[in-house]
Amino acid sequence: MNLGVMYESINIPESNYRWLVVVDGVKPHMPHDVPPTAEVHYFKDKRSKWGNAQRNFALDLIKKEHPGYVYFLDDDTTLHPELYGAICDLKNDFIQFDQAWISGKKRLGGRISVGHVDSGNVVISRQLISCKRWVQDKRYADGLFIMECSAEAKNKIYIPKVLSIYNTLR
């Protein structure tokens, strides 16, 4: 895993976030680079593909009435250093921004549809997510989940700025 590198990319004051790491497996398969702020949980579901059951498990750990936001940081993605500064004062329930390839070329942003959105280019309020869950056996479950959340958002915003980097850690 790339937890150490991911941790370094999280330019957010530690008191402002809770980092849940859900390992697709069972103990004692402990990642070697677990940062001190990470809460590590183990969850295995043979029916799940692409970590979708692990995302649902993480959502179940966060009370649905929690006043904060949820951001799904995949194991190959890093945050742009300006992400927190760009969103910290926003009161929107759905925040989308651009995501770039490691080369810096824009990959996604500005469009909410399957194949054109990624879990790494949206921040969603926990209250908006409510009881919504990822489809476990679909490759494009992120698009389906994000479209469902976006459709119900009351106060969404798009920030046309690269705030996450895709496939940084492959």
C-alpha positions in Angstrom: 0.0 0.0 0.0 1.0 3.6 -0.4 -0.4 5.0 2.8 2.7 7.0 3.7 2.7 8.8 0.4 -1.1 9.3 0.6 -0.7 10.7 4.1 1.9 13.2 3.0 -0.6 14.5 0.3 -3.3 15.1 2.9 -2.7 18.8 3.6 -5.5 19.1 6.1 -5.1 19.9 9.8 -5.4 16.6 11.6 -8.1 17.8 13.9 -10.3 18.3 10.8 -10.5 14.8 9.4 -10.9 11.2 10.3 -9.0 8.8 8.0 -10.5 5.4 7.7 -8.4 2.8 5.9 -10.4 -0.4 5.0 -8.1 -3.2 4.0 -9.6 -5.8 1.7 -8.5 -8.8 3.7 -8.1 -10.1 7.2 -5.6 -9.6 10.0 -2.6 -9.9 10.3 -2.2 -8.5 6.7 -1.2 -5.1 8.2 0.1 -2.5 5.7 3.7 -1.6 6.7 3.3 2.2 6.3 0.3 3.0 8.4 0.3 6.7 9.5 -0.6 7.5 13.1 -3.9 9.2 12.2 -5.2 6.2 10.2 -7.9 4.0 11.7 -7.3 0.6 10.1 -10.2 -1.8 9.6 -10.3 -5.1 7.9 -13.3 -6.2 5.7 -13.5 -9.0 3.2 -16.5 -9.7 0.9 -15.9 -12.2 -1.9 -18.8 -10.7 -3.9 -17.2 -7.3 -3.9 -15.1 -5.9 -6.8 -12.9 -2.9 -7.0 -13.2 -2.1 -3.3 -16.9 -1.2 -3.4 -17.8 -3.3 -0.3 -15.0 -1.7 1.6 -16.3 1.8 0.7 -19.8 0.7 2.0 -18.2 -0.6 5.2 -16.4 2.7 5.7 -19.7 4.6 5.2 -21.3 2.3 7.9 -18.6 3.4 10.3 -19.6 7.1 9.9 -23.0 8.0 11.4 -25.2 9.3 8.6 -26.1 12.4 10.6 -22.4 13.3 10.8 -22.1 17.0 9.8 -18.9 16.5 7.8 -17.8 15.4 4.3 -16.7 12.1 2.8 -13.9 11.8 0.4 -12.9 8.5 -1.1 -9.1 8.5 -1.6 -8.2 5.5 -3.7 -5.0 3.7 -3.1 -3.4 5.2 -6.2 -4.6 8.8 -5.9 -3.1 11.8 -4.1 -4.6 15.1 -3.1 -3.4 18.3 -4.6 -1.9 20.5 -1.8 -4.6 23.2 -2.5 -7.6 20.9 -2.0 -8.4 21.8 1.6 -7.9 25.5 1.1 -10.3 25.4 -1.9 -13.1 23.7 -0.1 -12.7 24.3 3.7 -15.1 27.3 3.8 -17.7 25.9 1.5 -21.1 24.9 2.7 -22.1 22.9 -0.3 -23.4 19.3 0.0 -21.7 18.2 -3.2 -18.3 19.5 -4.4 -16.8 18.4 -7.7 -13.4 19.5 -9.0 -11.0 18.5 -11.7 -8.7 15.5 -11.5 -5.5 15.3 -13.5 -3.2 12.5 -14.7 0.3 12.5 -13.1 1.5 14.4 -16.2 -0.8 17.3 -15.2 -3.2 16.8 -18.1 -6.8 17.1 -17.0 -8.5 13.8 -16.7 -12.0 14.5 -15.3 -14.1 17.4 -14.1 -17.3 19.3 -14.9 -19.4 16.3 -16.0 -21.3 13.9 -13.8 -21.9 10.7 -15.7 -20.6 7.1 -15.7 -17.1 7.1 -17.1 -16.6 10.8 -16.6 -16.4 11.1 -12.8 -14.3 9.4 -10.2 -14.5 9.0 -6.4 -11.3 11.1 -6.3 -12.8 14.2 -7.8 -15.8 14.8 -5.5 -16.4 15.6 -1.9 -19.9 14.8 -0.6 -21.6 15.6 2.6 -22.3 12.6 4.8 -25.9 13.8 5.2 -26.4 13.8 1.4 -25.0 10.2 1.2 -27.4 9.1 3.9 -28.1 5.4 3.2 -26.8 5.4 -0.4 -24.3 2.6 -1.0 -22.0 1.5 -3.8 -23.1 -1.3 -6.1 -20.7 -4.1 -5.1 -20.2 -5.9 -8.4 -20.0 -3.0 -11.0 -16.8 -1.6 -12.4 -18.3 1.9 -12.7 -20.0 1.9 -9.3 -18.3 5.2 -8.5 -20.1 6.9 -11.4 -23.4 5.4 -10.3 -23.0 6.4 -6.7 -21.8 9.9 -7.5 -24.7 10.4 -10.0 -27.2 9.4 -7.4 -25.7 11.8 -4.8 -25.5 14.6 -7.4 -29.1 14.1 -8.4 -30.2 14.7 -4.8 -27.8 17.5 -4.0 -29.4 20.8 -3.0 -26.3 22.9 -3.1 -23.7 21.6 -5.5 -20.6 23.3 -6.8 -18.0 22.6 -9.5 -14.5 24.0 -9.0 -12.7 24.1 -12.3 -9.3 23.4 -10.8 -7.2 20.3 -10.5 -7.4 19.2 -6.8 -6.5 15.5 -7.1 -4.0 13.5 -9.0 -5.0 10.1 -10.5 -2.7 7.1 -10.7 0.0 8.9 -8.9 1.0 5.8 -7.0 0.8 3.0 -9.6 
